[in-house]
Amino acid sequence: MDLLTFAKNIADRVETQSARARVPVAVCVMDIHGNIILKHRMNGAPAFSIELSERKAYTSALVGLRTADISPLVQPGQELFPLMGLSGGRFCSMGGGAPLTSEGQLVAGVGVSGGSVAQDVDILESALREAVRPALAATS
């Protein structure tokens, strides 16, 4: 599987959904080792969005969960509460990140940032629904 080609496909779909929503965003795709495959910030996306998209991709790639699903698990008193302090603060529990799988194996994470959390989630989910292929799909 060519992860860069897939990452470009995801970024294109995110950009399309972002334009439809009229919310410029940044998108990042990162492999399961924490290596950046692709980083892209649309014109007009806030400067901080590139860092947040990277943290969302990192979290989804390494943990294998959607960042929105991690939020309740990292609250004080929960088992994963210490996660947010690990790795120099690179983990992120804001919605807008999702793991990517190929043939049932986690291969990467994608993160989107630039709008509200709800907008980031909506843009990402819409892009992933369009991008799903039998051999490579976003995990649910």
WOSUL-V232344 format. One record per run of one state. SS is the DSSP state (hx for helix, st for strand, lp for the rest). FROM is the first residue (numbers start at 1). LEN is the number of residues. If there is no record, write none. Layout:
ss,from,len
SS,FROM,LEN
SS,FROM,LEN
This chain:
ss,from,len
lp,1,2
hx,3,19
lp,22,4
st,26,6
lp,32,4
st,36,6
lp,42,7
hx,49,15
lp,64,3
hx,67,8
lp,75,6
hx,81,5
lp,86,1
hx,87,3
lp,90,7
st,97,6
lp,103,2
st,105,9
lp,114,3
hx,117,15
lp,132,1
st,133,1
lp,134,2
st,136,3
lp,139,2
